[in-house]
């Protein structure tokens, strides 16, 4: 089975807690703080590999969790950092944030990596907080909590040439004829429900990958007939072989078929009509009226399209088609090299983004958001009085009391930061 879409939950490792301890050697009666830092939690990294062809593995494992960092120890011993968690995906995998539908990464090169989540920072031990004014701090930080998110993985077949067209026009038969791929072939629509890849070798030095894209139909751009799933694979192809049944044996007009499929390509993406396309008129061995082929070729030529009559049964015309396909691939490669490099210019919003935001929860509690305060809460041990005092000092430094009052927070209101709740008091 070819799986080209998967949804996974990833979670980065939490940082290890910092240690609060003091030197207790026999002849050091007033030893200073000696608590070590916690180790960093493991990050979650997606890595493209040529050793995978499908996303089927993610059907059986959907949750991936990196390990936490080790806690700090006494005698200034730091906790060990956790190893990063690598998730291998096939070449051509697009990574989306499942909640926002934002494209995060497009992994197409072998070994290419994307850091999906960073590991939590390790908490600092009490030795880090020693100053001339406070030589014996008793508090230490907790490790920063790990993060989690849902990702959607989509695999687009990486092929040099994609064969498109209505069902049962002979796409699977062609790829069987010219490569070692063995897709199922039968005389009924939608025999092929998954793309098949085959390597076409013209000689020792000339070869390319061909994909048999499952049949497209009218309405494919709107999802009819699994259209969206099929069209995703067309996007990766450098050259398209647009195949038609020149005999019209399925009761369709080959001229009309070409226009319908091209319309669906244009409706799905503005980039697809720009791809180089060769028209393949199949089943000439069964054609009773040669004039139909001549008329078809004349009309397509007038529209600037090259036509190649072939027979997947007898093999007639196939060598010429493959030779021209190779030539067009080289032309496309040359055009790509000649295109000027596009320099992305970042557009910056001059309006400064707020450090903190306040929303109202369903239970009428005020929810305070902001990277700085959320990290501070996550790394504070509220069971330790010294840690709480430090938290209050940083809270005042951030001027959060005034900020909350400006947003309508009053005496006795509940403030929620992550999973921690406070009562607001003047």
Secondary structure as UniProt FT lines:
FT   STRAND          5..11
FT   TURN            26..27
FT   TURN            29..30
FT   STRAND          44..49
FT   TURN            50..51
FT   HELIX           56..59
FT   STRAND          63..65
FT   TURN            74..76
FT   STRAND          85..90
FT   TURN            91..92
FT   STRAND          93..97
FT   TURN            98..100
FT   STRAND          103..107
FT   TURN            110..111
FT   STRAND          113..117
FT   HELIX           126..129
FT   STRAND          148..155
FT   STRAND          161..164
FT   TURN            167..168
FT   HELIX           171..178
FT   TURN            189..190
FT   STRAND          196..201
FT   STRAND          207..212
FT   TURN            218..219
FT   HELIX           220..222
FT   TURN            223..225
FT   HELIX           227..234
FT   TURN            235..236
FT   STRAND          239..245
FT   TURN            246..247
FT   TURN            249..250
FT   HELIX           254..268
FT   TURN            270..271
FT   HELIX           272..274
FT   STRAND          276..282
FT   HELIX           284..286
FT   HELIX           290..302
FT   TURN            303..304
FT   STRAND          306..309
FT   TURN            312..314
FT   TURN            316..317
FT   HELIX           318..338
FT   STRAND          357..360
FT   TURN            362..363
FT   STRAND          366..369
FT   HELIX           371..378
FT   TURN            382..383
FT   HELIX           385..397
FT   TURN            398..399
FT   HELIX           400..406
FT   TURN            407..408
FT   TURN            411..412
FT   STRAND          414..417
FT   TURN            418..419
FT   STRAND          420..423
//
